[in-house]
Amino acid sequence: MFRLGLIGNPVSQSKSPHIHHKLLQENNLKGHYQLIHTEADNLGENIEWLKGQGFTGFNVTVPYKEKVIEYLDFLEDSARVMGSVNTVKIDQGKLIGYNTDGKGYIRSLITLSPNFLKDAETKSVLILGAGGAAKGIAHQLLQSPFKQVNIANRSLKRAQSLVNQLGASHFLTLTEATEELAQYDLIINTTSVGMSPHESEQVIPLNGVKPGTIISDIVYKPKWTSFLIEAKQRNCQLLFGESMLYYQAVKAFEIWTNPKYNLNQLRG
Ligand code: ATR
């Protein structure tokens, strides 16, 4: 019996119960995924409660993805690099923190384009944005030998610091990026620009982009952002934000249900 849950505030609009109940069913596993609305003062108390109740693990959402770290016993590499945790596994009474955003993104990319990572040496990637989401995605992409992974951001300093921290290729301004879109095979919007209720906004125009380029938006509300609408008009391949959302949940589910992710493995 897998007892799973989500800690955050707010949690009521979350799609996670639906996704995880479906994954449990598809894998013939018994379990339940529970929403646990948590006030800042109750974070530690609620985590203790989850441990005491025999939960297998839980997800963490805003505003506790960083704050939760002080309650954990171990951090897996992706969570350490990002300084943020979205998935916790409770194993032998110990709490292990993971961040599945980057790996979830990669899974969504491979689902759209199965050979993209295999051909990494011939591919150039442009990441728009230099916040937490950009960091998770860039960190995972940089595990493959891409020709280049460039980061463009409104604040150039932030792009520079992320490029330096992760060992990415180049940093540039959004304006510079718009002038060289033809050289990229994958362009990812990791900013919140275009998110409802600001649907008409777009982080950069897509003039000059090659047809067939993968245009990817992590915004999933609305599904069809202005960025992706323009990408479709330009005959690009589209990677929707809801795909990343789904696969980061699948990654969390694997961590909870696959013995490969146990404590001994992490220590080994
Ligand atoms: P997250 O953790 O969700 O990535 P974040 O750390 O606040 O959130 O980062 C938001 C990203 O969206 C940043 O790259 C931000 O650019 P700045 O670093 O220059 O602030 C980008 N962003 C937000 N609003 C933007 C806008 N109107 N135009 C361009 N970029 C924007």
Boltz pocket constraint, residues with backbone or C-beta under 6 A from the ligand:
constraints:
  - pocket:
      binder: B
      contacts: [[A, 128], [A, 129], [A, 130], [A, 131], [A, 132], [A, 133], [A, 134], [A, 153], [A, 154], [A, 155], [A, 158], [A, 190], [A, 191], [A, 192], [A, 193], [A, 203]]
      max_distance: 6.0
